[in-house]
Amino acid sequence: MKQKIIKYKYIFIALIVLTAIVFAGNKFLNKSTIQTSNISVSEEKVKKGNVKSTVSTSGQVQNANYLPVTTSVSGIVKTVYVKEGDEVKKGDKIMEVTLDSEGEKSKSSAYAAYLKAKNSLDSANNSLYSAQSTLTQKESDLDTIKRTTSYQTREEKLAFDLAQDNYLKAKGDLENQQDSINQLKIALNNTWLDYLVQSPTINAPSDGVVANIIYVEGTQIQNSVSERSIQTVASIKQPGSPIAMLNVSEVDINKIKVGQKVELSLNSIPGELFTGIITGIDKIGSVTSGVSNYPVIIKFDKESDQILPNMGVDAEIVIQEKDNVLYVPTSSIVTNNNKTGVNLIKNGNSEFVTIKTGISDNENTEVVEGLSEGDMVSIPSLPTSGFTDSNSANGNSFGGFTGGGGNFIRLR
């Protein structure tokens, strides 16, 4: 019996000790972060300045105002008349090529096509003269009937209807012939251009500065009659600003408008910031691997010889910009009981105050109401040790720091 009493005594003591441990543990776990953690806090003044809301994107330079100098000949480059940086006028000689047999065949074939198109146009012009003469005659016949016919008899009415039909047909034939001639003129011009690219003399297509000479004397240009391809031998740099195309996601495309400013940087030109403007938006877009993108065309504000086609571009599209407004670091803004605010520092103490915010960038946020210039706000970081205050579970991102209800807590 004595042994049973001793046994129950030990059990009772153990239950008391266990209860004490549980109670102490709960109290310890419910302590606020500020009492059990080392929080690194920095301070920042509320300032006035510029805040920009932007959309970040990227793309490529599409056109840097380089016009290609092309040819379809086959042969060996005999003479290069220009060098990089030379100014040329339209039609100036760029290169001379000694044609091989394939090149001669291509040239002859192109010239034959040109002569055929020319003969077709000459024939159409002759038919036009005939159509004009027919229309003049039919118009005269109709005028005569109008003057001499009283339209009283059936025969007179039939004669008038026939004369009018003949006039209208002649007029239609003339208009069709004129349309045919316009098409033949286009065909003739195309065959002439085709012949020019088969010419051993390669000329500048426009005024400008010579760039990107990729063939030198002795270089072979290969082509064939059956598979003639256009090959670029050089470029002509013309005055004007480069053009870039950026891809904007479906999340941001409705924020983008023609005329918005853009800040651009290129990895190939480190340390230099370019500006531009949106000149076009493709709102049809495309889908790649389930992702929708919408091309946006950007025109640089100034030209640069360093910017070349196909260079990569990083861009910040300015959606909204405000000058001389109050702002705080975005990282200083916290939420307490579903209210947006900051931890305002006064006399070494921190007090949560609600604020009304405006536009924001990645670093700073405009403050519309709640703060004044020169106020000090804290920027808390994550705890380095300890436990999170239970206030955090109630919607306060930094509840341990603010005391959860605007109470003053002295900073260390």
C-alpha positions in Angstrom: 0.0 0.0 0.0 2.8 2.3 0.9 4.5 1.7 -2.4 1.3 2.6 -4.3 1.1 5.9 -2.4 4.7 6.7 -3.3 4.0 5.8 -7.0 0.9 8.1 -7.1 2.9 10.9 -5.5 5.6 10.7 -8.2 2.9 10.7 -10.9 1.3 13.8 -9.4 4.6 15.7 -9.2 5.3 14.8 -12.9 1.9 16.2 -14.0 2.6 19.4 -12.1 6.0 19.8 -13.8 4.6 19.0 -17.3 1.8 21.5 -16.8 4.4 24.2 -15.8 6.5 23.4 -18.9 3.6 23.7 -21.3 2.5 27.0 -19.7 6.0 28.4 -19.9 6.4 27.3 -23.5 3.1 28.9 -24.7 4.1 32.2 -23.0 7.5 32.1 -24.6 6.1 31.3 -28.1 3.6 34.2 -27.8 6.2 36.9 -27.1 6.5 39.5 -29.8 9.3 39.4 -32.4 10.6 42.7 -31.1 11.3 41.1 -27.7 12.8 37.8 -29.0 14.4 38.8 -32.3 17.2 40.9 -33.6 15.6 43.1 -36.3 17.7 45.2 -38.6 16.0 48.5 -39.2 17.1 51.4 -41.4 15.6 54.8 -41.5 14.7 57.0 -44.5 13.4 60.5 -44.9 10.2 61.3 -46.7 11.4 63.3 -49.8 10.0 65.3 -52.7 11.1 64.4 -56.2 10.3 62.4 -59.4 8.3 59.1 -59.4 7.8 57.1 -62.6 5.5 54.2 -63.2 7.0 52.0 -65.9 6.7 48.7 -67.8 9.8 46.8 -68.3 10.3 44.9 -71.6 12.9 44.0 -74.2 13.3 43.5 -77.9 15.5 44.1 -80.9 16.6 46.9 -83.2 14.7 46.3 -86.4 16.0 49.1 -88.7 18.9 51.4 -88.2 18.3 53.1 -91.6 20.6 50.8 -93.5 19.5 50.3 -97.1 21.0 47.2 -98.7 23.0 47.3 -101.9 22.1 44.1 -103.7 22.9 42.0 -106.8 21.9 38.7 -108.4 25.0 38.3 -110.6 27.4 35.4 -110.7 31.1 36.1 -111.1 34.2 37.6 -109.5 34.4 41.0 -107.9 36.7 43.0 -110.2 36.7 46.5 -108.7 35.4 48.1 -105.5 34.9 51.8 -106.1 34.1 52.9 -102.5 35.2 52.3 -98.9 33.5 52.4 -95.6 32.3 55.9 -94.7 32.3 57.3 -98.3 29.3 59.5 -99.2 27.6 58.5 -102.4 24.7 59.7 -104.6 22.0 57.5 -106.0 23.4 55.7 -109.1 27.1 56.0 -108.1 29.2 52.9 -108.8 29.8 50.6 -105.8 31.4 47.5 -107.5 32.2 46.0 -110.8 31.9 42.2 -111.3 33.4 40.1 -114.0 30.5 37.7 -115.0 31.0 34.0 -115.4 28.9 31.9 -117.8 26.0 31.7 -115.3 26.1 35.4 -114.8 26.0 36.0 -118.6 23.1 33.7 -119.0 21.2 35.4 -116.2 21.9 38.8 -117.7 20.7 37.7 -121.1 17.6 36.1 -119.7 16.7 39.3 -117.7 17.3 41.5 -120.7 15.0 39.3 -122.8 12.3 39.5 -120.2 12.7 43.3 -120.2 12.3 43.5 -124.0 9.2 41.3 -123.9 7.6 43.6 -121.3 8.5 46.6 -123.4 6.9 45.2 -126.5 3.8 44.3 -124.5 3.5 47.9 -123.3 4.1 49.3 -126.8 1.3 47.1 -128.2 -1.0 48.1 -125.4 -0.4 51.8 -126.2 -1.3 51.2 -129.8 -4.5 49.6 -128.7 -5.2 52.6 -126.5 -5.0 55.0 -129.4 -7.5 52.8 -131.2 -9.8 52.7 -128.2 -9.7 56.5 -127.9 -10.6 56.9 -131.6 -13.5 54.5 -131.2 -14.8 56.3 -128.2 -14.6 59.7 -130.0 -16.6 58.2 -132.9 -19.3 56.6 -130.7 -19.7 59.8 -128.7 -20.2 61.8 -131.9 -22.8 59.3 -133.1 -24.7 59.6 -129.8 -24.6 63.4 -130.0 -26.0 63.4 -133.6 -29.0 61.2 -132.6 -29.7 63.4 -129.6 -29.9 66.5 -131.9 -31.9 64.9 -134.8 -34.2 62.5 -133.1 -37.6 63.3 -131.5 -37.9 59.9 -129.8 -41.5 59.6 -131.0 -41.2 56.3 -132.9 -40.1 52.9 -131.7 -37.2 52.9 -134.3 -35.9 56.3 -133.0 -35.9 55.0 -129.5 -34.1 51.8 -130.5 -31.5 53.9 -132.5 -30.9 56.1 -129.4 -30.5 53.1 -127.1 -28.1 51.4 -129.5 -26.0 54.6 -129.8 -25.8 55.0 -126.1 -24.8 51.4 -125.5 -22.1 51.7 -128.1 -20.8 54.8 -126.4 -20.8 53.3 -123.0 -19.0 50.1 -124.3 -16.3 52.2 -126.0 -15.8 54.2 -122.8 -15.5 51.0 -120.8 -13.0 49.5 -123.3 -10.9 52.6 -123.0 -10.8 52.5 -119.2 -9.9 48.8 -119.3 -7.1 49.5 -121.7 -5.8 52.3 -119.5 -5.8 49.9 -116.5 -4.0 47.3 -118.5 -1.3 49.8 -119.5 -0.8 50.8 -115.9 -0.2 47.1 -115.0 2.2 46.7 -117.9 4.2 49.8 -116.8 4.7 48.2 -113.4 5.7 44.9 -115.1 8.2 46.8 -117.3 9.7 48.6 -114.3 10.1 45.3 -112.4 11.8 43.6 -115.3 14.1 46.6 -115.7 15.0 46.4 -112.0 15.6 42.7 -112.4 17.9 43.4 -115.3 19.8 45.9 -113.2 20.6 43.4 -110.5 22.0 41.2 -113.2 24.3 44.0 -114.4 28.0 43.6 -113.8 28.0 47.2 -112.5 26.5 47.5 -109.0 25.2 51.0 -108.2 24.0 52.8 -105.0 20.3 52.6 -104.6 20.1 56.0 -102.8 22.1 58.9 -101.4 23.9 58.1 -98.1 27.1 56.8 -96.5 28.6 53.5 -97.5 28.7 50.8 -94.8 29.0 47.1 -94.3 31.1 46.2 -97.4 31.2 42.4 -97.3 32.7 41.7 -100.7 36.2 42.7 -101.7 38.1 42.4 -105.0 38.6 38.8 -105.9 35.6 37.5 -104.0 33.3 35.1 -105.9 29.6 35.8 -106.0 27.7 32.6 -106.8 24.3 32.4 -108.5 22.5 30.4 -111.2 19.9 31.1 -113.9 17.4 28.7 -112.3 17.9 29.8 -108.7 18.8 33.4 -108.7 18.9 34.9 -105.3 19.4 38.5 -104.1 22.6 39.0 -102.3 23.7 42.0 -100.2 27.2 43.3 -101.0 27.1 46.5 -98.9 24.7 49.0 -97.2 23.9 52.6 -97.5 23.4 54.4 -94.2 20.8 57.1 -94.5 19.9 59.9 -92.0 17.3 59.0 -89.5 16.7 57.5 -86.1 16.8 53.7 -85.5 13.6 51.7 -85.0 13.2 48.9 -82.4 10.5 46.4 -81.8 9.6 45.4 -78.2 7.4 42.6 -77.0 4.8 43.6 -74.3 2.9 40.9 -72.4 -0.9 40.7 -72.3 -0.8 41.9 -68.7 0.7 45.2 -69.6 -0.4 45.9 -73.2 -3.5 47.9 -72.3 -1.3 50.3 -70.4 0.7 51.1 -73.6 -0.3 54.1 -75.8 1.2 55.7 -78.9 3.3 58.7 -77.9 4.6 57.4 -74.5 8.2 57.9 -73.7 10.7 55.0 -73.5 14.1 54.7 -71.9 16.3 52.3 -73.8 19.6 50.6 -73.1 21.7 48.2 -75.2 24.2 45.6 -73.8 26.4 46.3 -76.8 26.7 50.0 -75.7 27.2 49.8 -71.9 26.8 52.9 -69.8 24.7 54.9 -72.3 20.9 55.5 -72.0 18.8 56.3 -75.0 15.3 57.7 -75.2 12.6 57.1 -77.7 8.8 57.2 -78.3 6.2 54.7 -79.1 5.0 55.1 -82.7 3.0 51.9 -83.2 1.2 49.1 -81.4 0.3 45.7 -82.9 -2.8 44.7 -80.8 -3.3 41.4 -82.7 -0.1 40.0 -81.2 1.0 36.4 -81.3 1.1 33.3 -79.0 4.3 31.4 -78.4 4.3 28.4 -76.1 1.1 29.6 -74.6 2.4 33.1 -73.9 0.8 36.1 -75.6 3.0 39.0 -76.7 2.2 42.2 -78.5 4.8 44.0 -80.7 5.4 47.7 -79.9 7.4 49.9 -82.3 9.8 52.4 -80.8 11.6 55.2 -82.6 14.8 56.4 -81.0 15.0 60.2 -80.4 18.4 60.5 -82.1 20.5 58.5 -84.5 23.7 56.8 -83.5 26.3 55.0 -85.6 26.7 52.5 -82.8 23.2 51.2 -83.0 23.0 48.4 -85.5 20.2 46.1 -86.8 19.3 43.1 -84.6 21.0 44.4 -81.5 19.2 43.5 -78.3 17.3 46.3 -76.4 16.1 46.6 -72.8 13.4 49.2 -72.3 11.4 51.0 -69.6 8.1 52.3 -71.0 7.0 55.3 -69.0 3.3 54.9 -68.2 3.0 57.8 -65.8 5.5 60.3 -64.3 5.0 62.9 -61.6 7.5 65.6 -60.5 7.9 67.3 -57.1 5.7 64.8 -55.2 6.2 63.2 -51.8 7.5 59.7 -51.9 8.8 57.0 -49.6 10.8 53.8 -50.3 8.3 51.1 -51.4 9.9 48.7 -49.0 8.9 50.9 -46.1 5.1 50.5 -46.8 3.5 47.8 -44.6 -0.1 46.6 -43.9 -1.7 46.7 -40.5 -5.3 45.4 -40.0 -5.9 45.7 -43.8 -4.7 49.4 -43.7 -1.7 50.6 -45.8 0.8 52.7 -43.9 4.4 53.2 -42.7 6.2 53.0 -39.4 6.8 56.7 -38.6 9.7 57.4 -36.3 9.3 60.1 -33.6 11.8 60.7 -30.8 13.2 57.2 -31.3 9.8 55.6 -31.2 7.9 53.9 -34.0 4.2 54.6 -34.7 2.2 53.0 -37.5 0.4 55.7 -39.5 -1.9 55.1 -42.4 -1.2 56.8 -45.8 -2.8 57.2 -49.2 -0.5 56.2 -52.0 -0.3 57.2 -55.7 1.9 55.9 -58.5 4.9 53.6 -57.8 8.0 52.3 -59.4 10.2 49.5 -58.3 11.9 51.5 -55.6 9.7 54.5 -54.6 6.0 55.1 -54.0 4.2 58.4 -54.1 2.5 59.5 -50.9 -0.7 61.5 -51.5 -1.8 61.8 -47.8 -0.5 61.0 -44.4 3.1 62.2 -44.3 5.1 65.4 -44.7 8.5 66.1 -46.3 11.2 65.4 -43.8 9.3 62.8 -41.8 11.4 59.7 -40.9 10.1 56.2 -41.7 11.6 52.8 -40.9 12.4 50.1 -43.4 12.3 46.8 -41.4 14.0 43.7 -42.6 13.1 40.0 -41.9 13.9 38.8 -38.3 17.3 37.2 -37.9 16.2 35.0 -34.9 13.2 34.2 -32.7 9.6 33.8 -33.5 6.9 35.7 -35.4 4.4 37.7 -33.4 0.9 36.3 -33.5 -0.2 39.7 -34.8 1.3 38.7 -38.2 -1.4 36.2 -38.5 -3.9 39.0 -38.2 -2.8 40.8 -41.3 0.1 42.9 -39.9 3.2 42.2 -42.0 5.4 43.8 -39.3 3.1 43.5 -36.3 5.9 42.9 -33.8 7.5 46.1 -34.8 4.5 48.4 -34.6 2.9 46.8 -31.6 -0.1 45.7 -33.7 -2.1 48.8 -32.9 -0.2 52.0 -33.2 1.5 51.7 -29.8 4.9 53.2 -29.3 7.8 50.8 -29.1 11.3 52.1 -28.5 13.9 51.3 -31.1 17.2 49.9 -30.0 
